[in-house]
Amino acid sequence: MSWTRKAAFLAIIWTVALAVLLAGTELVLRATDDGWGRTLRLNLIRGRSYDYAVGDLYWAKWRTVRYVRDQYGLRGDCEPPSRIDILTIGGSTTDQRFLPQHATFQSVMEGELSRSAGRRICVGNAGVDGHSTYGHLRSFGDWFPLIPGLRPKLFVFSIGINDADFTSGGPNDFEDRVLGKAGWLKELRVVQLGLWVRDLVSSAVGRRPEYAGHRRVDWRTLDYSQAELGRSTPERAARNAAGFRIRLRRLLADAHAMGGDVVCVTQPHRFVRLVDGKKRGLRLRGESYGGLDFDYSLRLINKVMLEECGAARLVDLYSADFDDGDFYDLVHATPSGARKIGLDVGRFIAASDLIKRLH
């Protein structure tokens, strides 16, 4: 047998063996899947608790934080899930992994609304570190239907920060470019497992923007010297906002389909500041992308939220009065910042017609 035929024969054998292995793995995963297998890609923590040292992040009377997610992946003490009146949805700024439960904006909001309603208003936290609107859509499709009795009267969408970076291909870039051409591949458990492993490895090796991690910043050392937008920023940010609009509409429809109303919340950040009376951006990636570009993109996203959610359903925290002490980095709140967020959102709901849904 010639070398060419041997190589072809071996290739066929290996291809068949790989196909059998993948098919067997798919069958095993499906046979043992209780439904939660589809949530692998959501970066959920379920039924676990962790202790984090936070003394280097912000000043507080506590030095460690016990972070707990229940068996359904939610944060908070609304048990059973059918007791949840309000469910907050967002990324790490909603998750608040390094704040104790009593200091989260959900806890502050819960106290404020409970006083207004005359009964306990239970606020559940479905914030997940790293989630953008892509992840939120997957949550409605793959996660929330698995939680027994979950029927919030109100959803709070605290979103925008993780959607504003238009330089990224987006967390579903691979799915859009490759799997989008064959949508059925997304339903394969081996594909879902593979994507989960890929994301896990990417996270482990630090493939995240340098400004997105949790670490305390020294405001005195940051370089706020960017004076002009990048040349392509308006076009790229507009295209990014158009995609965000499509996803937000789907999210609103998903929330209404579950029987809940929606409050949208714009997010504050520290990527820009006034220097000698002029807005200046933080230098992030040399000359190509900085805080002004991020802020420009986020303001377009906020405009979309105003148009799609409506003024009567929008809490504009982007324009609220925060100071450096309210953040331990560029986007994540300290206990004082979380308290301001909780009070602002709680008082907005209490003063609106939405409070009637909570009685």
Phi, psi and omega in degrees: 000131181291162179299323180298316180292322178298315180298318179295319180297315179297322179297319179295316180300313181294324179295315179296316180298318179294319179297318178296317179298314180295318179296318178296318178297318179299316180296318179296316180297320180289323182291329183260000184278122177266013183108330182285346178300330180290346181268004181307319185282358184270359179062033183282145167249123182234134176060036182226158174223148181223147174254125181243136172277125185238008182300333180272354181268316182202163179273133175199167180286347176255151180249341177231156181232132173267115182257123187232132169240137184280185185296343179259002178089007181265154174253142182124182182236035176271095180233133355287172183302338179296345179279349184291119176272322183230135177240123179267138184231132180176194179263219185293332179289343174266321177301310180055055186303329186257018171247140174294156185306318185291344182260357179290158180293335177297318180294318178296315179298319180299316179297317181296315183286327178296321177295321182287323184274344181078013175206168179289125173260115186270124182248117177265153184242112176252022176292138180229127181307124177094349184287139168242192180298335174299311180293324180296321178296319177296326179298316179294328183275322190246340187253300188302323179297343180274349184270112186297129174077006182287110178214070182299145174283336185213136172252137174248112178265103176259087193227169175126315184303313184278359177255352191278339183282096183282357178280345180272150176287352183092152183295345178249025182302313180298316180297320181294316186282323187249299184291336180299335180280344179217078188303332181297337180298330181296338182275349180286131181295326180292326177291316178298319178295318180296319179293324177296316178297318178301313180294324179296316179294317179300320179293321183294326182267006172081029179279067177223154178306144186294343182261004187260355182279171179264104174202146182289136179252150174262106186301335183287341186257356184283143185264091177266078184235359179290124185251343184224150175291153170297152185300321184267001186301311182303316181292314183291322179293323179295318178295321178296318180294326179295319176294322178298320180301316180299315181291322179296320178299319178294321179296316179298319179295319179297318180295317180293327178295334176274002177089012183251155171271174186226137166244128178259141184232119173283158189245140176278161177203174181235032179283342177228159173202164178278128176236114184054040176081002181240142179289127179232148182255153177286136176288121183245310183225065180063226183269350190275331186203129181214191184299326178296321179294315178299314182296319178300314179297317181295324179293327174293320177297318178297324177296319177298318180297320178298317183289322185274324181272329182091149182299329181285353181232023183234125173257117186266080177286340177304322183265004183285168185270099174241158174233177185301327181292349179273359181225142172262347170216203188285342183223339188266132187278144167281175177305322179293320178293319179297323179296317178298318179297312181299318180292316182297313181291317180299315181292326177299313181294318182297329182271356183256177178290349181294335182298335179295328179292339186264353180286000000 
